[in-house]
Amino acid sequence: MGRPNRSGENSATPEPSTSLDGSVEGAELARLLAEAVAGGQEAWRRIVGLYWRRVFALARSRLRDHGIAEEVTQSVFVTVATKLSQGQYAECGKFEPWLFRVAVNRIRDQVRASQRGATATDDDLLDARAGSAPAGDGTRASDRALNELRRSLSLLTDADRQVIELRHHAGLSFAAMADLLEEPLGTLLARHHRALKKLRGLMAGVESSVMEDRT
Amino acid sequence: MNDHNEQFDALSPELAALDAGLAQLGATERASAPSDLEGRIIAATSSVVAAHTTPVLKLAQPEPKGIMARLSVKRLDWPMRVAAVIAVMIGGWAAFHGAGAPGGKGIPMPASSSAEAERLLSIWSTLENSGAAEKIKNMWLDAGEIESLVIGDGLGEPDGSEQENL
């Protein structure tokens, strides 16, 4: 997946067919929502298909636990389905920010619950450690780079991390993020830019740390 | 959408590369989702969507009369089963509507008209007078399948004055 293109969507490696691929325009989504609210099972399945991987990726990145991320993802869609069927969402072209607001709130609740209990094992940090040996091939090197990126991401503040994860894991446009976070677009763009710079600084630190681990 | 073109055009090559790396990480996380999760989500939510294929009595309607059964259940798969029992109990009417909700948060019995709501209340009163309602409630409670059952006219929350706690 490359950098975001001028259309505002990520120029992506082909995603699984159930992911948002940009083919569902606002009017089509509005039609699906209307059908789902009226009890249309096929429309609801399509809506789930558009968003479930994106919600999962957001939860996975923030919670760092595959199983809990799955539970949270299911929970988000149960909440969305319930709210939709109870008329708690009025279609105004803001479904995506609304859905991800539900997801962000649910993930935040889970983080708080986890902080009250035992600390969850961080799957990815373990992976990062496991992958810190010299790479045997390109794939291994790529995996190691992603793990180092995850590790650096985990060192960001919650606010910086959120804007990165909403953008890159949830795949939201900046306009949708502005709606979700109720911030001016310009502020959000600046936040994202600052978060990238901080992450770049952290990456340099992580790289040094990995080199020290190897020596 | 071009809300951030200037932002990305202004990124330094280093930050642009990092941005691309993050995009790849996001795609990797999305692809790591277990393939059966979508099916599980749909299975967990379909009954919620289906429950509202018919008009449900809304509190704000001009003639808010109907019947509302709210259950606190111990197991997730019980709302639909209990809903089915209630449907049979009130003359099979609600069987056509498949009311249900996950997590034991409540089972609204839809009433598409005031007259229909009156009929439901009438049937329920008959069950109460014959003692059948009490027997059914006790059967559920004794079996440990439900924690409480409140039947009312749908005008308010289960602890509202208009509703009768069995």
Interface residues (C-beta under 8 A of the other chain):
Chain A: M1 G2 R3 P4 R6 S7 G8 E9 N10 A12 T13 E15 P16 T18 S19 A36 V37 A38 G39 G40 Q41 W44 R45 V48 G49 W52 R53 R54 F56 A57 R60 S61 H66 E70 T73 Q74 F77 V78 V80 A81 T82 L84 S85 G87 A145 L146 L149 R150 L153 I164 E165 R167 H168 H169 A170 G171 S173 F174 A175 A178 L185 L189 H192 H193 L196 K197 L199 R200 M203
Chain B: M1 N2 D3 H4 N5 Q7 F8 L11 E14 L15 A16 L18 D19 A20 G21 L22 A23 Q24 L25 G26 A27 T28 E29 R30 A31 S32 A33 P34 L37 E38 R40 I41 I42 A44 T45 S46 V48 V49 A50 A51 H52 T53 T54 K58 A101 P102 G103 K105
